[in-house]
Amino acid sequence: LLDRIAAYRNPLIASAVLSSALLVELQLAQVNRFGGYSLQESIYYVQKLSLAALVLLWLRSLEARQPRWLTYFANEAFSIYFLHIFFILLLADLCWAFVHDPRFLPWSVYVSAPMYFAFALGMSLLVVRLMRLLLGRHSRLLVGS
């Protein structure tokens, strides 16, 4: 599958760059809705898919040189996926005023996105480790790991 994706590397790069630029423009122009659809959400989805495919191609190019810490995250991927949304929503609720303050837009979005990512990843891993410590092999019943 990655060989087939690799054939589209340049269009994926173009898609990631163009969708990112379009998201910035839509945010600055405060345009989001097209009928009942969210333009920003749809374009964000294209951006996310393009970047994910490019990251997969990059990781494949590393092969044996992949960092060891990446294996840890790969092993915990299901648990992270299962838990991360709770922490993103928690931080989003706490940061709502900052992120939506017109004085800081769109930069507040650029700052908050990596912050949400790091917070959700770190807290998800912390919960998984705590569940393993407290429940041992039975932790799989709660966090899938």
N, C-alpha and C positions, 0 to 999 in steps of 0.2 A: 504493500500500500504506500509506503514512504517513497518508493521509486516513482510511483505514479504522481504523488504530490510534488516530488522534486522537479518534475517536468514543468510545473507551474510556479517555480520559485519567483521569477520576475513579476508575473501578474500578482502573486501574493504580496510581494513587497510594495508594488504600486497600490494594491488594494488597502494595505495597512496604512500607508502614507496618506493616500487620498481620504480614506475614512476618518483618520485622525484630524486632518486639516478641516474636513467638513464638520466634524463634531465641534471643533473650536469655533468655527464660523457660526454654526447654529446656536451655540451657547452665547456667543457675543451678541448675536442678533435676537436672542431670546425667542427663537422659533423652535417649536417642538411638535405641535400637532398638525396632522394632515388628516382631516376627517376624524375618525376614531382611532387613528394610529399615531404612535409616538415615533417621529422621525429619528430622534436621538437614540432611542432604544434600538430601533432597527439598524441604524448605522453602527452603533456600538457593538451589536451582534456580529456584523460583518468584520469590524475591526478585531474583535476578540478571536474569531475563527481564523482570520488571516495571521494574526500574531501567534496563535497556538500552533498552527501548521509550520510557521517559520521556526518556532522554538523547537518543535519536534525534529525538524530537519537539522538544526544546529546541534542538538543533542546527539543525533545519529552520527554527525560528522566527528564528534569527539570520541566515539566508541570507547576504547579502553582508557582514554584519558579523562573520562567523566569523573568529577569530584566525588569523593566518598560520601559527603553529606547528602548528595542527591539520592543515594540509595536509601538513606533513612527516610527522606520525604516520600520516596516511591513506596516504601513499605507501609507507610502511614497514610497513604493517599485516600483510602476509603474513609477512614476515621476523620481525616481533615475535611473531606467533602461533606460528611455527615454533620459535622459540628460547626463549620465556619460561618454559616449564615447567622447563627445566633449571636456571634460576636460582631459581625458586620452590622447587624441591626442595632445592637447595643451601642456601639460607637457612633453609628449614624444618628441615633436618638440624642446622644450626648453632644454631638457636634453640629446639630441641625442649624442652630442660629449662625454659627460661623460660616458654614458651607453655603448658606443661602443669603448671606449678607451681601447686598448689591455692591458695597464698597470693595469687596474682596473677590467678586466674580470676575473672570472664570478661574483665577489662580487658586481660590480656595478648593475648587474641585481637583485641580492638579496636585495640590498638597495633600488633600484628604484621601485620594485614591491609594497612594502607596502606604499611607498611614493605616487605612482600613485593612489593606492586604497584610501588612506586617503584624498588626494587632490580631487579626483573625487567625493567621497562621500560628503565631506564638501561643495564643490562648487555646487553640484547638490541640496543639501538641502538649501543652501543660495539662489539660483535662485528660487526655489519653494516658499520659504518664501517671497522673494521680489515680485514675481508675485502675490502672495496672498494679500500682502499689497497694491500693486498698482492696481490690477484688481478685487480684491474681488472674488466673486463666478465665475466671467468670466475667471479666471486664468485657469480653466479646459480646455479652448479652446487652450491654448498654451502649458501647461505643464502636462495636464492630471490629475491635482489635484486641 
